[in-house]
C-alpha cells in the first residue's frame, strides 16, 4: 500500500509532501488499519481556516481532502506519521 500526503497552506504557504510504501514494513498492519479508517471517515468539507493547513491524502488510487482544524484523530495520526517517516 502506498500512502501519500500533500500538505499546503499555513502561514508561509509552503507545500510539503511525503510518501510511505508499506510493503515489507514490520508494522504494515498498523499502517493499513489507519489508512482503512481514514478512507472510511472520508474527507471534510474542504473549508480551511486562514493560515491553516489543507491536506490531500492518497491511499493507493483513492484520494480524500481535509483541513485543519477539522481533522479526525485518525487523519491527524496518519498525516503525522507519513510526514515524519515518509520520503
HELIX and SHEET records of a PDB file:
HELIX    1   1 UNK A   28  UNK A   41  1                                  14    
HELIX    2   2 UNK A   73  UNK A   85  1                                  13    
SHEET    1   A 4 UNK A  16  UNK A  21  0                                        
SHEET    2   A 4 UNK A   2  UNK A   9 -1                                        
SHEET    3   A 4 UNK A  53  UNK A  59 -1                                        
SHEET    4   A 4 UNK A  62  UNK A  67 -1                                        
END                                                                             
